[in-house]
Amino acid sequence: MTSSKHSNTRSNARKQARRIAVSETPPSTVASPDYADAFEVKRCPTDRRSAEEWARDGSERLPVAIRGSGLFIHRWILGFRLGLWSSSDHVFGWRIVTSEPELLHLEARSTLLRGHMVWRLHHERLVMTTFLHYEMRRTAPVAWAVIGNIHRGAALYLLKLAATPGHGD
């Protein structure tokens, strides 16, 4: 019983995502972000999934209602021109800029703002950092003041789903 309890505790601890200070350097295409946040989740060092696989695992596990709400917000409120949800060139509809084993850089653009998501694997954690550049200097901060709260909750949930045992463990 003790080893099972210990195993469950360890598994649950790995699923805990949390907001952290931004330490990632913005991609070179983002001169000076207007907004940045970062979240991390623990990972087992033996987990061999790439950063892209982590992102895809998280997105594929999203319940349909949450996926639909996310697409609605991205497309119709933020105005992002998204690709297909799960094409080989896109994740969450965001265009893949760079995909390396330990780094995934995604980009989405609209007339309102430009977004960059960076997923980076570290030895015992995965960090997802979001950078935004406001294209419409007056409107974008107001929209983000509302949508940002949804984003922060969704980021934590997405990382928890990505870290769920069963893929790469």
CNS distance restraints for C-alpha pairs under 8 A (distance, minus, plus):
assign (resid   1 and name CA) (resid   5 and name CA) 6.14 0.50 0.50
assign (resid   2 and name CA) (resid   6 and name CA) 6.03 0.50 0.50
assign (resid   3 and name CA) (resid   7 and name CA) 5.95 0.50 0.50
assign (resid   4 and name CA) (resid   8 and name CA) 6.18 0.50 0.50
assign (resid   5 and name CA) (resid   9 and name CA) 6.17 0.50 0.50
assign (resid   6 and name CA) (resid  10 and name CA) 6.14 0.50 0.50
assign (resid   7 and name CA) (resid  11 and name CA) 6.08 0.50 0.50
assign (resid   8 and name CA) (resid  12 and name CA) 6.03 0.50 0.50
assign (resid   9 and name CA) (resid  13 and name CA) 6.06 0.50 0.50
assign (resid  10 and name CA) (resid  14 and name CA) 6.32 0.50 0.50
assign (resid  11 and name CA) (resid  15 and name CA) 6.66 0.50 0.50
assign (resid  11 and name CA) (resid 165 and name CA) 7.44 0.50 0.50
assign (resid  12 and name CA) (resid  16 and name CA) 6.78 0.50 0.50
assign (resid  13 and name CA) (resid  42 and name CA) 7.65 0.50 0.50
assign (resid  14 and name CA) (resid  41 and name CA) 6.66 0.50 0.50
assign (resid  14 and name CA) (resid  42 and name CA) 4.87 0.50 0.50
assign (resid  14 and name CA) (resid  43 and name CA) 6.20 0.50 0.50
assign (resid  14 and name CA) (resid  44 and name CA) 7.95 0.50 0.50
assign (resid  14 and name CA) (resid 163 and name CA) 6.89 0.50 0.50
assign (resid  15 and name CA) (resid  41 and name CA) 6.60 0.50 0.50
assign (resid  15 and name CA) (resid  42 and name CA) 6.94 0.50 0.50
assign (resid  15 and name CA) (resid 159 and name CA) 7.81 0.50 0.50
assign (resid  15 and name CA) (resid 160 and name CA) 4.98 0.50 0.50
assign (resid  15 and name CA) (resid 161 and name CA) 7.65 0.50 0.50
assign (resid  15 and name CA) (resid 163 and name CA) 5.64 0.50 0.50
assign (resid  15 and name CA) (resid 164 and name CA) 6.27 0.50 0.50
assign (resid  16 and name CA) (resid  41 and name CA) 6.04 0.50 0.50
assign (resid  16 and name CA) (resid  42 and name CA) 7.24 0.50 0.50
assign (resid  16 and name CA) (resid 160 and name CA) 6.30 0.50 0.50
assign (resid  17 and name CA) (resid  39 and name CA) 6.75 0.50 0.50
assign (resid  17 and name CA) (resid  40 and name CA) 5.52 0.50 0.50
assign (resid  17 and name CA) (resid  41 and name CA) 4.43 0.50 0.50
assign (resid  17 and name CA) (resid  42 and name CA) 7.43 0.50 0.50
assign (resid  17 and name CA) (resid 156 and name CA) 5.46 0.50 0.50
assign (resid  17 and name CA) (resid 157 and name CA) 7.63 0.50 0.50
assign (resid  17 and name CA) (resid 159 and name CA) 6.21 0.50 0.50
assign (resid  17 and name CA) (resid 160 and name CA) 5.86 0.50 0.50
assign (resid  18 and name CA) (resid  39 and name CA) 5.47 0.50 0.50
assign (resid  18 and name CA) (resid  40 and name CA) 5.61 0.50 0.50
assign (resid  18 and name CA) (resid  41 and name CA) 6.68 0.50 0.50
assign (resid  18 and name CA) (resid 156 and name CA) 6.47 0.50 0.50
assign (resid  19 and name CA) (resid  37 and name CA) 7.70 0.50 0.50
assign (resid  19 and name CA) (resid  38 and name CA) 5.88 0.50 0.50
assign (resid  19 and name CA) (resid  39 and name CA) 4.26 0.50 0.50
assign (resid  19 and name CA) (resid  40 and name CA) 6.47 0.50 0.50
assign (resid  19 and name CA) (resid 156 and name CA) 7.62 0.50 0.50
assign (resid  20 and name CA) (resid  37 and name CA) 7.64 0.50 0.50
assign (resid  20 and name CA) (resid  38 and name CA) 5.50 0.50 0.50
assign (resid  20 and name CA) (resid  39 and name CA) 5.39 0.50 0.50
assign (resid  20 and name CA) (resid  40 and name CA) 6.81 0.50 0.50
assign (resid  21 and name CA) (resid  37 and name CA) 7.10 0.50 0.50
assign (resid  21 and name CA) (resid  38 and name CA) 6.21 0.50 0.50
assign (resid  22 and name CA) (resid  36 and name CA) 6.97 0.50 0.50
assign (resid  22 and name CA) (resid  37 and name CA) 5.79 0.50 0.50
assign (resid  22 and name CA) (resid  38 and name CA) 5.22 0.50 0.50
assign (resid  22 and name CA) (resid 129 and name CA) 7.02 0.50 0.50
assign (resid  23 and name CA) (resid  38 and name CA) 7.99 0.50 0.50
assign (resid  24 and name CA) (resid 129 and name CA) 6.97 0.50 0.50
assign (resid  26 and name CA) (resid  30 and name CA) 5.97 0.50 0.50
assign (resid  26 and name CA) (resid  31 and name CA) 7.58 0.50 0.50
assign (resid  26 and name CA) (resid  32 and name CA) 7.83 0.50 0.50
assign (resid  26 and name CA) (resid  33 and name CA) 7.48 0.50 0.50
assign (resid  26 and name CA) (resid 131 and name CA) 6.94 0.50 0.50
assign (resid  27 and name CA) (resid  31 and name CA) 7.97 0.50 0.50
assign (resid  27 and name CA) (resid 116 and name CA) 7.87 0.50 0.50
assign (resid  30 and name CA) (resid 131 and name CA) 7.86 0.50 0.50
assign (resid  30 and name CA) (resid 133 and name CA) 7.24 0.50 0.50
assign (resid  32 and name CA) (resid 133 and name CA) 7.44 0.50 0.50
assign (resid  33 and name CA) (resid 131 and name CA) 5.88 0.50 0.50
assign (resid  33 and name CA) (resid 132 and name CA) 5.47 0.50 0.50
assign (resid  33 and name CA) (resid 133 and name CA) 5.00 0.50 0.50
assign (resid  34 and name CA) (resid 131 and name CA) 7.57 0.50 0.50
assign (resid  34 and name CA) (resid 132 and name CA) 5.77 0.50 0.50
assign (resid  34 and name CA) (resid 133 and name CA) 5.10 0.50 0.50
assign (resid  34 and name CA) (resid 134 and name CA) 6.29 0.50 0.50
assign (resid  35 and name CA) (resid 130 and name CA) 7.94 0.50 0.50
assign (resid  35 and name CA) (resid 131 and name CA) 5.78 0.50 0.50
assign (resid  35 and name CA) (resid 132 and name CA) 5.07 0.50 0.50
assign (resid  35 and name CA) (resid 133 and name CA) 6.85 0.50 0.50
assign (resid  36 and name CA) (resid 129 and name CA) 7.04 0.50 0.50
assign (resid  36 and name CA) (resid 130 and name CA) 5.40 0.50 0.50
assign (resid  36 and name CA) (resid 131 and name CA) 4.48 0.50 0.50
assign (resid  36 and name CA) (resid 132 and name CA) 6.36 0.50 0.50
assign (resid  37 and name CA) (resid 129 and name CA) 5.66 0.50 0.50
assign (resid  37 and name CA) (resid 130 and name CA) 5.45 0.50 0.50
assign (resid  37 and name CA) (resid 131 and name CA) 6.95 0.50 0.50
assign (resid  38 and name CA) (resid 127 and name CA) 6.72 0.50 0.50
assign (resid  38 and name CA) (resid 128 and name CA) 5.58 0.50 0.50
assign (resid  38 and name CA) (resid 129 and name CA) 4.18 0.50 0.50
assign (resid  38 and name CA) (resid 130 and name CA) 6.36 0.50 0.50
assign (resid  39 and name CA) (resid 127 and name CA) 5.59 0.50 0.50
assign (resid  39 and name CA) (resid 128 and name CA) 5.34 0.50 0.50
assign (resid  39 and name CA) (resid 129 and name CA) 6.48 0.50 0.50
assign (resid  39 and name CA) (resid 155 and name CA) 7.23 0.50 0.50
assign (resid  39 and name CA) (resid 156 and name CA) 6.93 0.50 0.50
assign (resid  40 and name CA) (resid 125 and name CA) 6.48 0.50 0.50
assign (resid  40 and name CA) (resid 126 and name CA) 5.47 0.50 0.50
assign (resid  40 and name CA) (resid 127 and name CA) 4.33 0.50 0.50
assign (resid  40 and name CA) (resid 128 and name CA) 6.31 0.50 0.50
assign (resid  40 and name CA) (resid 159 and name CA) 7.41 0.50 0.50
assign (resid  41 and name CA) (resid 125 and name CA) 5.51 0.50 0.50
assign (resid  41 and name CA) (resid 126 and name CA) 5.47 0.50 0.50
assign (resid  41 and name CA) (resid 127 and name CA) 6.73 0.50 0.50
assign (resid  41 and name CA) (resid 159 and name CA) 6.34 0.50 0.50
assign (resid  41 and name CA) (resid 160 and name CA) 7.08 0.50 0.50
assign (resid  41 and name CA) (resid 163 and name CA) 7.12 0.50 0.50
assign (resid  42 and name CA) (resid 124 and name CA) 5.73 0.50 0.50
assign (resid  42 and name CA) (resid 125 and name CA) 4.15 0.50 0.50
assign (resid  42 and name CA) (resid 126 and name CA) 6.36 0.50 0.50
assign (resid  42 and name CA) (resid 163 and name CA) 7.60 0.50 0.50
assign (resid  43 and name CA) (resid  47 and name CA) 7.02 0.50 0.50
assign (resid  43 and name CA) (resid 123 and name CA) 7.73 0.50 0.50
assign (resid  43 and name CA) (resid 124 and name CA) 4.91 0.50 0.50
assign (resid  43 and name CA) (resid 125 and name CA) 4.69 0.50 0.50
assign (resid  43 and name CA) (resid 126 and name CA) 6.53 0.50 0.50
assign (resid  43 and name CA) (resid 163 and name CA) 6.87 0.50 0.50
assign (resid  44 and name CA) (resid 123 and name CA) 7.91 0.50 0.50
assign (resid  44 and name CA) (resid 124 and name CA) 5.74 0.50 0.50
assign (resid  44 and name CA) (resid 125 and name CA) 7.59 0.50 0.50
assign (resid  44 and name CA) (resid 169 and name CA) 7.47 0.50 0.50
assign (resid  45 and name CA) (resid 123 and name CA) 5.54 0.50 0.50
assign (resid  45 and name CA) (resid 124 and name CA) 5.36 0.50 0.50
assign (resid  46 and name CA) (resid 169 and name CA) 7.08 0.50 0.50
assign (resid  47 and name CA) (resid 168 and name CA) 4.97 0.50 0.50
assign (resid  47 and name CA) (resid 169 and name CA) 5.31 0.50 0.50
assign (resid  48 and name CA) (resid 168 and name CA) 5.71 0.50 0.50
assign (resid  48 and name CA) (resid 169 and name CA) 7.86 0.50 0.50
assign (resid  49 and name CA) (resid  53 and name CA) 5.63 0.50 0.50
assign (resid  49 and name CA) (resid  54 and name CA) 6.42 0.50 0.50
assign (resid  49 and name CA) (resid 101 and name CA) 7.78 0.50 0.50
assign (resid  49 and name CA) (resid 167 and name CA) 7.74 0.50 0.50
assign (resid  49 and name CA) (resid 168 and name CA) 5.72 0.50 0.50
assign (resid  50 and name CA) (resid  54 and name CA) 6.37 0.50 0.50
assign (resid  50 and name CA) (resid 100 and name CA) 7.34 0.50 0.50
assign (resid  50 and name CA) (resid 101 and name CA) 4.50 0.50 0.50
assign (resid  50 and name CA) (resid 102 and name CA) 5.90 0.50 0.50
assign (resid  50 and name CA) (resid 103 and name CA) 7.68 0.50 0.50
assign (resid  50 and name CA) (resid 121 and name CA) 7.78 0.50 0.50
assign (resid  51 and name CA) (resid  55 and name CA) 6.37 0.50 0.50
assign (resid  51 and name CA) (resid  99 and name CA) 7.61 0.50 0.50
assign (resid  51 and name CA) (resid 100 and name CA) 7.35 0.50 0.50
assign (resid  51 and name CA) (resid 101 and name CA) 5.94 0.50 0.50
assign (resid  51 and name CA) (resid 102 and name CA) 5.34 0.50 0.50
assign (resid  51 and name CA) (resid 103 and name CA) 5.46 0.50 0.50
assign (resid  51 and name CA) (resid 104 and name CA) 5.56 0.50 0.50
assign (resid  51 and name CA) (resid 119 and name CA) 5.92 0.50 0.50
assign (resid  51 and name CA) (resid 120 and name CA) 6.20 0.50 0.50
assign (resid  51 and name CA) (resid 121 and name CA) 6.14 0.50 0.50
assign (resid  51 and name CA) (resid 126 and name CA) 8.00 0.50 0.50
assign (resid  52 and name CA) (resid  56 and name CA) 6.12 0.50 0.50
assign (resid  52 and name CA) (resid  99 and name CA) 6.50 0.50 0.50
assign (resid  52 and name CA) (resid 100 and name CA) 7.82 0.50 0.50
assign (resid  52 and name CA) (resid 101 and name CA) 7.52 0.50 0.50
assign (resid  52 and name CA) (resid 103 and name CA) 7.46 0.50 0.50
assign (resid  52 and name CA) (resid 104 and name CA) 5.63 0.50 0.50
assign (resid  52 and name CA) (resid 119 and name CA) 7.68 0.50 0.50
assign (resid  53 and name CA) (resid  57 and name CA) 5.90 0.50 0.50
assign (resid  54 and name CA) (resid  58 and name CA) 6.24 0.50 0.50
assign (resid  54 and name CA) (resid 162 and name CA) 5.47 0.50 0.50
assign (resid  54 and name CA) (resid 163 and name CA) 7.52 0.50 0.50
assign (resid  55 and name CA) (resid  59 and name CA) 6.27 0.50 0.50
assign (resid  55 and name CA) (resid  91 and name CA) 7.23 0.50 0.50
assign (resid  55 and name CA) (resid 119 and name CA) 7.53 0.50 0.50
assign (resid  55 and name CA) (resid 162 and name CA) 6.59 0.50 0.50
assign (resid  56 and name CA) (resid  60 and name CA) 5.96 0.50 0.50
assign (resid  56 and name CA) (resid  86 and name CA) 7.82 0.50 0.50
assign (resid  56 and name CA) (resid  91 and name CA) 6.49 0.50 0.50
assign (resid  56 and name CA) (resid  92 and name CA) 7.99 0.50 0.50
assign (resid  56 and name CA) (resid 162 and name CA) 7.82 0.50 0.50
assign (resid  57 and name CA) (resid  61 and name CA) 6.28 0.50 0.50
assign (resid  57 and name CA) (resid 161 and name CA) 7.42 0.50 0.50
assign (resid  57 and name CA) (resid 162 and name CA) 5.26 0.50 0.50
assign (resid  57 and name CA) (resid 167 and name CA) 7.91 0.50 0.50
assign (resid  58 and name CA) (resid  62 and name CA) 6.63 0.50 0.50
assign (resid  58 and name CA) (resid 158 and name CA) 5.33 0.50 0.50
assign (resid  58 and name CA) (resid 159 and name CA) 6.43 0.50 0.50
assign (resid  58 and name CA) (resid 160 and name CA) 7.69 0.50 0.50
assign (resid  58 and name CA) (resid 161 and name CA) 4.93 0.50 0.50
assign (resid  58 and name CA) (resid 162 and name CA) 3.84 0.50 0.50
assign (resid  58 and name CA) (resid 163 and name CA) 7.62 0.50 0.50
assign (resid  59 and name CA) (resid  67 and name CA) 7.86 0.50 0.50
assign (resid  59 and name CA) (resid  91 and name CA) 7.86 0.50 0.50
assign (resid  59 and name CA) (resid  92 and name CA) 6.64 0.50 0.50
assign (resid  59 and name CA) (resid 158 and name CA) 6.86 0.50 0.50
assign (resid  59 and name CA) (resid 161 and name CA) 7.98 0.50 0.50
assign (resid  59 and name CA) (resid 162 and name CA) 7.64 0.50 0.50
assign (resid  61 and name CA) (resid 161 and name CA) 6.31 0.50 0.50
assign (resid  61 and name CA) (resid 162 and name CA) 7.69 0.50 0.50
assign (resid  62 and name CA) (resid  66 and name CA) 6.37 0.50 0.50
assign (resid  62 and name CA) (resid  67 and name CA) 5.94 0.50 0.50
assign (resid  62 and name CA) (resid 158 and name CA) 7.35 0.50 0.50
assign (resid  62 and name CA) (resid 161 and name CA) 7.44 0.50 0.50
assign (resid  63 and name CA) (resid  67 and name CA) 6.18 0.50 0.50
assign (resid  64 and name CA) (resid  68 and name CA) 6.06 0.50 0.50
assign (resid  65 and name CA) (resid  69 and name CA) 6.17 0.50 0.50
assign (resid  66 and name CA) (resid  70 and name CA) 6.04 0.50 0.50
assign (resid  67 and name CA) (resid  71 and name CA) 6.20 0.50 0.50
assign (resid  68 and name CA) (resid  72 and name CA) 6.12 0.50 0.50
assign (resid  69 and name CA) (resid  73 and name CA) 6.22 0.50 0.50
assign (resid  70 and name CA) (resid  74 and name CA) 6.09 0.50 0.50
assign (resid  71 and name CA) (resid  75 and name CA) 5.88 0.50 0.50
assign (resid  72 and name CA) (resid  76 and name CA) 5.47 0.50 0.50
assign (resid  72 and name CA) (resid  77 and name CA) 7.09 0.50 0.50
assign (resid  73 and name CA) (resid  77 and name CA) 4.93 0.50 0.50
assign (resid  73 and name CA) (resid  78 and name CA) 6.20 0.50 0.50
assign (resid  74 and name CA) (resid  78 and name CA) 5.10 0.50 0.50
assign (resid  74 and name CA) (resid  79 and name CA) 6.15 0.50 0.50
assign (resid  74 and name CA) (resid  80 and name CA) 5.54 0.50 0.50
assign (resid  75 and name CA) (resid  79 and name CA) 4.62 0.50 0.50
assign (resid  75 and name CA) (resid  80 and name CA) 4.94 0.50 0.50
assign (resid  75 and name CA) (resid  81 and name CA) 6.53 0.50 0.50
assign (resid  75 and name CA) (resid  82 and name CA) 7.01 0.50 0.50
assign (resid  76 and name CA) (resid  80 and name CA) 7.64 0.50 0.50
assign (resid  78 and name CA) (resid 110 and name CA) 7.01 0.50 0.50
assign (resid  78 and name CA) (resid 112 and name CA) 6.57 0.50 0.50
assign (resid  78 and name CA) (resid 113 and name CA) 7.47 0.50 0.50
assign (resid  78 and name CA) (resid 143 and name CA) 7.77 0.50 0.50
assign (resid  79 and name CA) (resid 109 and name CA) 7.80 0.50 0.50
assign (resid  79 and name CA) (resid 110 and name CA) 5.21 0.50 0.50
assign (resid  79 and name CA) (resid 111 and name CA) 7.03 0.50 0.50
assign (resid  79 and name CA) (resid 112 and name CA) 6.89 0.50 0.50
assign (resid  80 and name CA) (resid 108 and name CA) 5.87 0.50 0.50
assign (resid  80 and name CA) (resid 109 and name CA) 5.17 0.50 0.50
assign (resid  80 and name CA) (resid 110 and name CA) 4.60 0.50 0.50
assign (resid  81 and name CA) (resid 108 and name CA) 6.74 0.50 0.50
assign (resid  81 and name CA) (resid 109 and name CA) 6.18 0.50 0.50
assign (resid  81 and name CA) (resid 110 and name CA) 6.24 0.50 0.50
assign (resid  82 and name CA) (resid  93 and name CA) 4.66 0.50 0.50
assign (resid  82 and name CA) (resid  94 and name CA) 5.75 0.50 0.50
assign (resid  82 and name CA) (resid  95 and name CA) 7.46 0.50 0.50
assign (resid  82 and name CA) (resid 108 and name CA) 6.79 0.50 0.50
assign (resid  83 and name CA) (resid  87 and name CA) 7.58 0.50 0.50
assign (resid  83 and name CA) (resid  90 and name CA) 6.17 0.50 0.50
assign (resid  83 and name CA) (resid  93 and name CA) 4.44 0.50 0.50
assign (resid  83 and name CA) (resid  94 and name CA) 6.37 0.50 0.50
assign (resid  83 and name CA) (resid  95 and name CA) 6.80 0.50 0.50
assign (resid  84 and name CA) (resid  90 and name CA) 6.55 0.50 0.50
assign (resid  84 and name CA) (resid  92 and name CA) 7.72 0.50 0.50
assign (resid  84 and name CA) (resid  93 and name CA) 5.12 0.50 0.50
assign (resid  85 and name CA) (resid  90 and name CA) 6.59 0.50 0.50
assign (resid  85 and name CA) (resid  91 and name CA) 6.05 0.50 0.50
assign (resid  85 and name CA) (resid  92 and name CA) 4.88 0.50 0.50
assign (resid  85 and name CA) (resid  93 and name CA) 4.35 0.50 0.50
assign (resid  85 and name CA) (resid  94 and name CA) 7.91 0.50 0.50
assign (resid  86 and name CA) (resid  90 and name CA) 6.08 0.50 0.50
assign (resid  86 and name CA) (resid  91 and name CA) 5.66 0.50 0.50
assign (resid  86 and name CA) (resid  92 and name CA) 6.63 0.50 0.50
assign (resid  86 and name CA) (resid  93 and name CA) 6.86 0.50 0.50
assign (resid  87 and name CA) (resid  91 and name CA) 7.07 0.50 0.50
assign (resid  87 and name CA) (resid  93 and name CA) 7.87 0.50 0.50
assign (resid  89 and name CA) (resid  95 and name CA) 6.05 0.50 0.50
assign (resid  89 and name CA) (resid  96 and name CA) 5.61 0.50 0.50
assign (resid  90 and name CA) (resid  94 and name CA) 5.15 0.50 0.50
assign (resid  90 and name CA) (resid  95 and name CA) 4.54 0.50 0.50
assign (resid  90 and name CA) (resid  96 and name CA) 5.33 0.50 0.50
assign (resid  90 and name CA) (resid 106 and name CA) 7.88 0.50 0.50
assign (resid  91 and name CA) (resid  95 and name CA) 6.73 0.50 0.50
assign (resid  91 and name CA) (resid  96 and name CA) 6.92 0.50 0.50
assign (resid  91 and name CA) (resid 106 and name CA) 7.52 0.50 0.50
assign (resid  94 and name CA) (resid 106 and name CA) 5.71 0.50 0.50
assign (resid  94 and name CA) (resid 107 and name CA) 5.45 0.50 0.50
assign (resid  94 and name CA) (resid 108 and name CA) 5.19 0.50 0.50
assign (resid  95 and name CA) (resid 106 and name CA) 5.45 0.50 0.50
assign (resid  95 and name CA) (resid 107 and name CA) 5.22 0.50 0.50
assign (resid  95 and name CA) (resid 108 and name CA) 6.36 0.50 0.50
assign (resid  96 and name CA) (resid 104 and name CA) 7.39 0.50 0.50
assign (resid  96 and name CA) (resid 105 and name CA) 6.13 0.50 0.50
assign (resid  96 and name CA) (resid 106 and name CA) 4.67 0.50 0.50
assign (resid  96 and name CA) (resid 107 and name CA) 6.56 0.50 0.50
assign (resid  97 and name CA) (resid 104 and name CA) 7.73 0.50 0.50
assign (resid  97 and name CA) (resid 105 and name CA) 5.41 0.50 0.50
assign (resid  97 and name CA) (resid 106 and name CA) 5.51 0.50 0.50
assign (resid  97 and name CA) (resid 107 and name CA) 6.61 0.50 0.50
assign (resid  98 and name CA) (resid 103 and name CA) 7.25 0.50 0.50
assign (resid  98 and name CA) (resid 104 and name CA) 5.60 0.50 0.50
assign (resid  98 and name CA) (resid 105 and name CA) 4.99 0.50 0.50
assign (resid  98 and name CA) (resid 106 and name CA) 7.17 0.50 0.50
assign (resid  99 and name CA) (resid 103 and name CA) 5.89 0.50 0.50
assign (resid  99 and name CA) (resid 104 and name CA) 4.59 0.50 0.50
assign (resid  99 and name CA) (resid 105 and name CA) 6.51 0.50 0.50
assign (resid 100 and name CA) (resid 104 and name CA) 6.27 0.50 0.50
assign (resid 102 and name CA) (resid 119 and name CA) 7.94 0.50 0.50
assign (resid 102 and name CA) (resid 120 and name CA) 5.57 0.50 0.50
assign (resid 102 and name CA) (resid 121 and name CA) 4.87 0.50 0.50
assign (resid 102 and name CA) (resid 122 and name CA) 7.52 0.50 0.50
assign (resid 103 and name CA) (resid 118 and name CA) 7.07 0.50 0.50
assign (resid 103 and name CA) (resid 119 and name CA) 5.70 0.50 0.50
assign (resid 103 and name CA) (resid 120 and name CA) 4.66 0.50 0.50
assign (resid 103 and name CA) (resid 121 and name CA) 6.56 0.50 0.50
assign (resid 104 and name CA) (resid 117 and name CA) 7.91 0.50 0.50
assign (resid 104 and name CA) (resid 118 and name CA) 5.64 0.50 0.50
assign (resid 104 and name CA) (resid 119 and name CA) 4.98 0.50 0.50
assign (resid 104 and name CA) (resid 120 and name CA) 6.54 0.50 0.50
assign (resid 105 and name CA) (resid 116 and name CA) 6.90 0.50 0.50
assign (resid 105 and name CA) (resid 117 and name CA) 5.75 0.50 0.50
assign (resid 105 and name CA) (resid 118 and name CA) 4.55 0.50 0.50
assign (resid 105 and name CA) (resid 119 and name CA) 6.50 0.50 0.50
assign (resid 106 and name CA) (resid 116 and name CA) 5.52 0.50 0.50
assign (resid 106 and name CA) (resid 117 and name CA) 5.02 0.50 0.50
assign (resid 106 and name CA) (resid 118 and name CA) 6.39 0.50 0.50
assign (resid 107 and name CA) (resid 114 and name CA) 7.45 0.50 0.50
assign (resid 107 and name CA) (resid 115 and name CA) 5.60 0.50 0.50
assign (resid 107 and name CA) (resid 116 and name CA) 4.54 0.50 0.50
assign (resid 107 and name CA) (resid 117 and name CA) 6.44 0.50 0.50
assign (resid 108 and name CA) (resid 114 and name CA) 5.97 0.50 0.50
assign (resid 108 and name CA) (resid 115 and name CA) 5.15 0.50 0.50
assign (resid 108 and name CA) (resid 116 and name CA) 6.60 0.50 0.50
assign (resid 109 and name CA) (resid 113 and name CA) 6.18 0.50 0.50
assign (resid 109 and name CA) (resid 114 and name CA) 4.41 0.50 0.50
assign (resid 109 and name CA) (resid 115 and name CA) 6.18 0.50 0.50
assign (resid 110 and name CA) (resid 114 and name CA) 6.11 0.50 0.50
assign (resid 111 and name CA) (resid 135 and name CA) 6.24 0.50 0.50
assign (resid 111 and name CA) (resid 136 and name CA) 7.00 0.50 0.50
assign (resid 112 and name CA) (resid 134 and name CA) 6.45 0.50 0.50
assign (resid 112 and name CA) (resid 135 and name CA) 5.20 0.50 0.50
assign (resid 112 and name CA) (resid 136 and name CA) 5.12 0.50 0.50
assign (resid 112 and name CA) (resid 139 and name CA) 7.25 0.50 0.50
assign (resid 112 and name CA) (resid 140 and name CA) 5.67 0.50 0.50
assign (resid 113 and name CA) (resid 132 and name CA) 6.74 0.50 0.50
assign (resid 113 and name CA) (resid 133 and name CA) 5.63 0.50 0.50
assign (resid 113 and name CA) (resid 134 and name CA) 4.52 0.50 0.50
assign (resid 113 and name CA) (resid 135 and name CA) 4.65 0.50 0.50
assign (resid 113 and name CA) (resid 136 and name CA) 6.72 0.50 0.50
assign (resid 113 and name CA) (resid 140 and name CA) 6.48 0.50 0.50
assign (resid 114 and name CA) (resid 132 and name CA) 5.69 0.50 0.50
assign (resid 114 and name CA) (resid 133 and name CA) 5.18 0.50 0.50
assign (resid 114 and name CA) (resid 134 and name CA) 6.58 0.50 0.50
assign (resid 114 and name CA) (resid 135 and name CA) 6.85 0.50 0.50
assign (resid 115 and name CA) (resid 130 and name CA) 7.13 0.50 0.50
assign (resid 115 and name CA) (resid 131 and name CA) 5.81 0.50 0.50
assign (resid 115 and name CA) (resid 132 and name CA) 4.62 0.50 0.50
assign (resid 115 and name CA) (resid 133 and name CA) 6.56 0.50 0.50
assign (resid 116 and name CA) (resid 130 and name CA) 5.70 0.50 0.50
assign (resid 116 and name CA) (resid 131 and name CA) 5.09 0.50 0.50
assign (resid 116 and name CA) (resid 132 and name CA) 6.42 0.50 0.50
assign (resid 117 and name CA) (resid 128 and name CA) 6.85 0.50 0.50
assign (resid 117 and name CA) (resid 129 and name CA) 5.68 0.50 0.50
assign (resid 117 and name CA) (resid 130 and name CA) 4.52 0.50 0.50
assign (resid 117 and name CA) (resid 131 and name CA) 6.42 0.50 0.50
assign (resid 118 and name CA) (resid 127 and name CA) 7.93 0.50 0.50
assign (resid 118 and name CA) (resid 128 and name CA) 5.56 0.50 0.50
assign (resid 118 and name CA) (resid 129 and name CA) 5.11 0.50 0.50
assign (resid 118 and name CA) (resid 130 and name CA) 6.41 0.50 0.50
assign (resid 119 and name CA) (resid 126 and name CA) 7.01 0.50 0.50
assign (resid 119 and name CA) (resid 127 and name CA) 5.76 0.50 0.50
assign (resid 119 and name CA) (resid 128 and name CA) 4.44 0.50 0.50
assign (resid 119 and name CA) (resid 129 and name CA) 6.52 0.50 0.50
assign (resid 120 and name CA) (resid 126 and name CA) 5.78 0.50 0.50
assign (resid 120 and name CA) (resid 127 and name CA) 5.30 0.50 0.50
assign (resid 120 and name CA) (resid 128 and name CA) 6.44 0.50 0.50
assign (resid 121 and name CA) (resid 125 and name CA) 6.27 0.50 0.50
assign (resid 121 and name CA) (resid 126 and name CA) 4.57 0.50 0.50
assign (resid 121 and name CA) (resid 127 and name CA) 6.47 0.50 0.50
assign (resid 122 and name CA) (resid 126 and name CA) 5.84 0.50 0.50
assign (resid 122 and name CA) (resid 127 and name CA) 7.61 0.50 0.50
assign (resid 134 and name CA) (resid 140 and name CA) 5.59 0.50 0.50
assign (resid 134 and name CA) (resid 141 and name CA) 7.12 0.50 0.50
assign (resid 135 and name CA) (resid 140 and name CA) 7.14 0.50 0.50
assign (resid 136 and name CA) (resid 140 and name CA) 5.53 0.50 0.50
assign (resid 137 and name CA) (resid 141 and name CA) 7.09 0.50 0.50
assign (resid 138 and name CA) (resid 142 and name CA) 7.24 0.50 0.50
assign (resid 139 and name CA) (resid 143 and name CA) 6.32 0.50 0.50
assign (resid 140 and name CA) (resid 144 and name CA) 5.98 0.50 0.50
assign (resid 141 and name CA) (resid 145 and name CA) 6.03 0.50 0.50
assign (resid 142 and name CA) (resid 146 and name CA) 6.97 0.50 0.50
assign (resid 143 and name CA) (resid 147 and name CA) 6.19 0.50 0.50
assign (resid 144 and name CA) (resid 148 and name CA) 5.01 0.50 0.50
assign (resid 145 and name CA) (resid 149 and name CA) 7.26 0.50 0.50
assign (resid 146 and name CA) (resid 150 and name CA) 7.54 0.50 0.50
assign (resid 147 and name CA) (resid 151 and name CA) 6.23 0.50 0.50
assign (resid 148 and name CA) (resid 152 and name CA) 6.16 0.50 0.50
assign (resid 149 and name CA) (resid 153 and name CA) 6.49 0.50 0.50
assign (resid 150 and name CA) (resid 154 and name CA) 6.07 0.50 0.50
assign (resid 151 and name CA) (resid 155 and name CA) 5.97 0.50 0.50
assign (resid 152 and name CA) (resid 156 and name CA) 6.51 0.50 0.50
assign (resid 153 and name CA) (resid 157 and name CA) 6.39 0.50 0.50
assign (resid 154 and name CA) (resid 158 and name CA) 5.93 0.50 0.50
assign (resid 155 and name CA) (resid 159 and name CA) 6.20 0.50 0.50
assign (resid 156 and name CA) (resid 160 and name CA) 6.26 0.50 0.50
assign (resid 157 and name CA) (resid 161 and name CA) 6.26 0.50 0.50
assign (resid 158 and name CA) (resid 162 and name CA) 6.16 0.50 0.50
assign (resid 159 and name CA) (resid 163 and name CA) 6.12 0.50 0.50
assign (resid 160 and name CA) (resid 164 and name CA) 6.38 0.50 0.50
assign (resid 165 and name CA) (resid 169 and name CA) 6.19 0.50 0.50
